[in-house]
Amino acid sequence: MHPSSCDTFVALPPSTERQRVVFGKNSDRPCDEVQEVVYFPARDYGAEEKVECTYIEIEQVAHTHAVVLSRPAWLWGAEMGANEHQVCIGNEAVWGRESADGDEALLGMDLVRLGLERADTAERAVNVITELLEKYGQGGSCMEDECGFTYHNSFLISDRTEAWLLETSGKYWAAERVEGGYRNISNEYGITTKIDKEHPGMREYARSKGWWDGKTQFNFATVFSFLTTARIEASGTRYCAGKKLLEKSNGHITAESMMGILRDKESGINMEGMFMTTGSMVSVIPSDPTLPGVHYFTATPDPERSLFKPFIFVKNLIPLKETTSPTYGQDDPVKKKPRFQCKPDRKHELFVKHELVAAITESYKDRGKKITESLRQLEKEKMAQMEGLLTHGIEEPDIWADLFSSSVKEEMAVYNKS
């Protein structure tokens, strides 16, 4: 299967307004896959406890941070998400000279969640992910299917002050710090000669494989990418389009402009077809640590026909039941071997409503236009409300405990009227 999934963006001052970091990602996945938005509170664990990831079990840490995740409903990890310390992570599929086929290990999506649960800064997330990568490796099918769709991973990671680009090939990796401006990634290696952290054996491994002569300046993308560019042509087109869209708003990048980029269909960033955008995320993180971060998620396919709903980390959060998919425990076909012998119904309540309205929109364009207009108006109201919190902070945390869930209910009310 050719690379055809995901675009991730980050913008830092001076490319943004009001000393804020703006993070965004489209998760492009198989068109029949359900993406859920779920919340896990901070938690303490006893010595020698384990955590069961998608395919393998690993050692648990003493404490995990609170996280909000957008994830394919069949797996443990996440495509994208944030934690209570305002660290945001999104991952991308990448392919290169090193084979991505291998035994089941940690998925890149598992590493997204593990990084969020265990790190309170972007740089520490890089350390967490790379240590786990070196210890356990990456591998296993990345689709709920027997086809064995596998890939290496790149990650865009941000916090209140900086961002990091982390790219992997098997257990080898390189990372680049992004301290200002903007950056986007799209299914291809992007780290060249500016390498701020790396696997200690990476260069020697590349030299032993004949990919680097040991003399010329080391360029990670050149060394680990395919010899030909045919397989990454589509991702390269999206990457260039995304970069141009960021440049267009440079100096004034906001949540609204990031949502506009994620909704752009002409560029292919808002993907349609057998692989499509199944979930989207935009986060706004003030550099001031006394102010909250606001994380917007769709939890539904096609951001053009979806509502970005706000989430804020506060105590006593209401469970996100409307965007949580059914669970099947040890009877889940993902847990049984051989895996993926059938696909259970994973549609959450919001997905069911959105799917029905999407069908109406396709058949009745005028009705679809009115629904979209209603969603945009609701979205503007929510963003105006959030602007007050981003500027002045939170005085009464408890009133925001059901912010995301209440926004979902308002979205479903729009659908019910249609």
C-alpha positions in Angstrom: 0.0 0.0 0.0 1.4 3.3 -1.0 1.8 6.2 1.4 -1.4 8.1 1.4 -2.1 9.2 4.9 -1.8 12.0 7.4 -0.5 15.6 7.6 0.7 17.2 10.8 1.5 20.8 11.4 2.9 23.0 14.1 3.3 26.8 14.2 5.2 28.7 16.9 5.9 32.4 17.5 6.5 34.5 15.5 4.4 32.7 12.9 1.4 32.7 15.3 -0.5 35.4 17.1 -0.4 36.2 20.9 2.6 34.1 21.8 0.8 30.8 21.2 1.7 27.4 19.7 -0.8 26.0 17.2 -0.7 22.3 16.5 -2.9 20.5 13.9 -3.2 17.1 12.4 -5.5 15.1 10.0 -5.6 11.4 10.6 -6.0 9.7 7.2 -7.0 6.1 7.6 -9.1 3.4 5.8 -12.5 4.9 5.0 -14.4 2.3 7.0 -12.4 2.8 10.2 -14.0 4.6 13.2 -11.9 7.1 15.1 -12.9 7.8 18.8 -11.9 10.6 21.1 -11.2 9.4 24.7 -9.9 10.7 27.9 -7.7 8.9 30.5 -7.0 10.6 33.9 -3.6 10.8 35.6 -2.9 7.6 37.5 -0.3 6.0 39.9 0.9 2.4 39.5 2.6 -0.1 41.8 6.0 -1.5 41.3 6.4 -4.1 38.5 2.9 -3.4 37.0 2.6 -3.9 33.2 0.7 -2.2 30.5 -0.9 -4.0 27.6 -0.4 -2.1 24.4 -1.9 -3.0 21.0 0.2 -6.2 20.5 2.7 -6.5 23.3 2.9 -5.9 27.1 5.6 -3.6 28.5 6.6 -2.3 32.0 4.4 0.4 33.4 5.8 3.6 35.0 5.0 4.8 38.5 2.8 7.7 37.2 1.0 8.5 33.9 -0.3 12.0 33.0 -3.9 12.7 32.0 -4.3 12.5 28.2 -7.0 13.1 25.6 -6.6 10.9 22.5 -8.0 10.6 19.0 -7.4 7.0 17.9 -8.6 4.3 15.7 -11.1 2.5 17.9 -9.5 -1.0 17.5 -6.1 -0.2 19.1 -4.5 0.9 22.4 -2.4 3.8 21.2 -3.4 7.0 19.3 -3.0 8.9 16.1 -2.8 12.2 17.9 -3.5 13.7 21.3 -2.4 15.9 24.1 -1.6 15.7 27.8 -2.3 17.8 30.9 1.1 19.5 30.5 0.1 20.7 27.0 2.4 18.3 25.1 0.9 17.5 21.8 2.0 14.6 19.5 0.9 13.4 16.1 2.6 10.6 14.1 3.0 9.9 10.4 3.7 6.7 8.4 7.1 6.8 6.6 8.8 4.2 4.4 12.4 4.0 3.3 15.3 1.7 2.6 14.8 -0.3 5.8 12.1 -2.9 5.7 9.1 -2.1 7.9 8.1 -5.8 7.9 8.8 -7.6 11.2 7.4 -9.1 14.3 4.7 -7.5 16.4 6.1 -4.9 18.7 5.0 -1.3 19.6 3.0 0.5 17.0 3.9 4.1 16.2 0.5 4.9 17.6 1.3 3.1 20.8 4.4 5.4 21.1 2.2 8.5 20.7 0.2 7.5 23.7 3.2 6.4 25.7 5.0 9.7 25.0 2.0 11.7 26.2 1.4 9.6 29.3 5.1 9.7 30.4 6.5 13.1 29.4 5.8 16.6 30.6 7.7 18.4 27.8 8.3 17.8 24.1 11.9 17.0 24.5 11.2 14.5 27.3 8.6 12.9 24.9 11.4 12.4 22.4 13.4 10.7 25.0 10.5 8.5 26.1 9.7 7.4 22.6 13.3 6.7 21.5 14.1 4.7 24.7 11.0 2.5 24.2 11.8 2.2 20.4 15.3 1.0 21.2 14.1 -1.4 23.9 11.0 -2.9 22.3 11.1 -2.0 18.6 8.2 -1.0 16.3 6.2 -3.4 14.2 2.8 -5.1 13.6 -0.1 -4.4 11.3 -1.3 -0.8 11.4 -4.7 -1.7 10.0 -7.5 -3.7 11.4 -7.0 -6.2 8.6 -4.9 -9.3 7.7 -3.2 -7.4 4.9 -0.2 -6.6 7.1 0.0 -2.9 6.4 3.2 -1.8 8.1 5.4 1.3 8.3 8.1 3.2 10.2 7.0 6.4 12.0 7.8 10.1 12.2 6.4 12.3 15.0 5.8 16.0 15.4 5.8 16.9 19.1 5.1 20.3 20.7 4.7 21.9 24.1 4.4 25.5 25.3 7.8 26.7 24.0 9.1 24.5 21.3 8.6 21.5 18.9 10.5 18.5 17.9 10.5 16.4 14.7 11.4 12.8 15.4 11.9 10.4 12.5 12.6 6.6 12.8 13.8 3.8 10.6 13.5 0.5 12.5 15.2 1.1 15.9 17.3 4.0 14.5 16.2 7.6 14.7 17.1 11.3 14.4 15.4 14.3 16.0 15.4 18.0 15.2 14.4 20.8 17.5 12.0 23.5 16.1 12.3 26.7 18.1 10.3 29.1 16.0 8.3 29.5 12.7 6.3 26.5 11.4 6.8 22.9 10.3 4.7 20.3 8.6 5.3 16.6 7.8 3.6 14.2 5.3 4.7 10.6 5.0 8.3 11.3 4.0 11.6 11.9 5.8 12.2 15.6 6.4 15.3 15.8 8.7 18.4 16.5 6.6 21.6 17.8 8.2 20.3 19.6 11.2 20.2 16.7 13.8 19.9 17.7 17.4 19.6 14.1 18.9 20.2 10.7 17.3 20.6 7.0 17.9 24.3 6.5 18.9 24.7 3.7 16.4 22.7 5.3 13.5 25.7 6.5 11.4 27.7 3.4 11.7 24.7 1.3 10.8 24.1 3.4 7.7 27.8 3.1 6.7 27.7 -0.7 7.2 24.7 -0.9 4.8 26.5 1.1 2.2 24.0 4.0 2.4 26.6 6.5 3.6 30.3 6.7 2.8 31.2 8.0 6.2 32.8 11.1 4.7 30.2 13.3 3.2 27.9 15.4 5.4 25.3 13.1 7.0 21.8 13.8 5.7 19.2 11.6 7.4 16.5 12.0 4.7 19.0 11.2 1.9 20.5 8.2 3.7 17.3 6.5 4.8 14.8 7.4 2.0 14.1 5.2 -1.0 16.5 5.4 -3.9 13.6 6.5 -6.1 11.0 9.1 -5.2 8.0 7.5 -7.0 6.5 6.0 -3.8 6.5 9.3 -1.9 5.3 11.6 -4.8 1.8 11.9 -3.4 3.0 12.8 0.1 5.5 15.3 -1.3 2.7 17.1 -3.1 0.7 17.4 0.1 3.8 18.5 2.0 4.5 21.3 -0.4 0.8 22.4 -0.4 0.7 22.3 3.4 3.9 24.4 3.6 2.4 27.0 1.2 -0.8 27.2 3.2 1.2 27.8 6.4 3.2 30.5 4.6 0.0 32.2 3.4 -1.0 32.8 7.1 2.6 33.3 8.4 2.6 35.7 11.3 -1.1 35.3 11.8 -1.6 31.5 12.2 -4.5 30.8 14.5 -6.8 27.8 15.3 -9.1 29.0 12.6 -6.5 29.2 9.9 -5.2 25.7 11.0 -8.7 24.3 10.7 -8.9 25.8 7.2 -5.7 24.0 6.2 -7.0 20.7 7.6 -10.3 21.2 5.6 -8.5 21.9 2.3 -9.5 19.3 -0.2 -7.8 20.7 -3.3 -4.4 19.9 -1.8 -5.3 16.4 -0.7 -4.7 17.3 2.9 -8.4 16.7 3.6 -8.3 13.3 2.0 -11.1 11.4 0.2 -11.3 7.9 -1.2 -10.2 4.5 0.2 -8.0 6.4 2.6 -9.7 9.4 4.0 -9.5 11.9 6.8 -11.2 10.0 9.7 -10.4 12.4 12.5 -8.8 15.9 13.0 -7.2 17.8 15.8 -6.2 21.4 16.4 -4.6 22.6 19.7 -3.8 26.2 20.8 -1.2 26.4 23.6 -0.3 29.8 25.2 3.3 30.2 26.2 2.1 31.5 29.5 1.9 28.5 31.9 -0.9 30.0 33.9 -3.3 29.9 30.9 -5.0 26.7 29.6 -4.4 24.9 26.4 -7.5 24.3 24.2 -7.6 21.1 22.1 -10.2 20.8 19.4 -11.2 17.4 18.0 -13.8 16.3 15.4 -14.1 12.6 16.3 -15.8 12.2 12.8 -14.6 11.9 9.2 -14.1 14.8 6.9 -13.4 18.0 8.8 -15.2 20.0 6.1 -18.4 18.4 7.3 -17.5 18.2 11.0 -17.4 20.4 14.1 -14.1 21.0 15.9 -15.2 20.6 19.6 -13.1 22.1 22.4 -11.5 20.1 25.2 -9.7 21.6 28.3 -7.9 19.7 31.0 -9.6 20.4 34.3 -10.3 18.2 37.4 -13.5 16.2 37.6 -13.9 15.8 33.8 -17.0 14.2 32.6 -16.4 10.9 30.6 -16.5 11.4 26.8 -19.1 8.7 26.3 -20.6 10.1 23.1 -17.3 9.7 21.3 -16.2 6.4 22.9 -16.6 3.3 20.9 -18.0 -0.1 22.2 -15.3 -2.4 23.7 -15.1 -6.1 23.5 -12.3 -7.0 26.0 -10.5 -10.3 25.4 -13.2 -11.3 22.9 -12.0 -8.5 20.5 -10.8 -10.0 17.3 -7.7 -7.8 17.6 -6.7 -9.7 20.8 -7.3 -13.2 19.4 -4.8 -15.1 17.2 -5.0 -15.3 14.3 -5.9 -11.6 14.5 -8.5 -9.7 12.5 -10.8 -12.6 11.6 -13.8 -10.3 11.7 -14.6 -6.7 12.4 -17.0 -5.8 15.2 -19.2 -2.7 15.2 -17.0 0.1 16.6 -19.3 3.1 15.8 -19.8 5.5 18.7 -22.9 7.6 19.1 -21.6 10.7 17.4 -20.2 8.7 14.5 -23.6 7.1 13.9 -25.3 10.5 13.7 -22.6 12.0 11.6 -22.7 9.1 9.1 -26.4 9.5 8.6 -26.2 13.2 8.0 -23.3 12.7 5.6 -25.6 10.5 3.5 -28.2 13.2 3.6 -25.7 15.8 2.6 -24.6 13.7 -0.4 -28.2 13.3 -1.6 -29.6 16.7 -0.8 -27.0 19.5 -1.4 -29.2 22.4 -0.1 -29.9 20.6 3.2 -26.2 19.7 3.4 -25.2 23.3 2.9 -27.6 24.5 5.7 -26.2 21.8 8.1 -22.6 22.9 7.4 -23.5 26.6 7.9 -25.1 25.7 11.3 -22.0 23.8 12.3 -19.7 26.7 11.4 -21.8 29.1 13.4 -21.6 26.8 16.4 -17.9 26.4 15.9 -17.4 30.2 15.8 -19.4 30.6 19.0 -17.2 27.9 20.7 -14.0 29.5 19.5 -15.1 32.9 20.8 -15.8 31.4 24.2 -12.4 29.6 24.2 -10.7 32.9 23.3 -11.7 34.3 26.6 -10.1 31.3 28.5 -7.0 31.5 26.4 -6.6 35.2 27.2 -7.8 35.4 30.8 -7.5 31.9 32.2 -10.0 29.7 34.1 -11.7 31.0 37.2 -14.2 28.2 37.8 -12.7 24.9 36.5 -15.8 22.8 37.3 -18.0 24.5 34.8 -15.8 23.3 32.0 -15.8 19.6 33.1 -18.3 18.7 30.5 -17.1 21.1 27.8 -16.4 18.5 25.1 -19.4 16.3 25.9 -21.8 19.3 25.9 -20.3 20.4 22.6 -20.9 17.0 21.1 -24.5 17.2 22.3 -24.9 20.5 20.6 -23.5 19.1 17.4 -25.9 16.2 17.5 -28.8 18.6 18.1 -27.9 20.2 14.8 -28.0 16.8 13.1 -31.4 16.0 14.7 -32.9 19.2 13.3 -31.9 18.1 9.8 
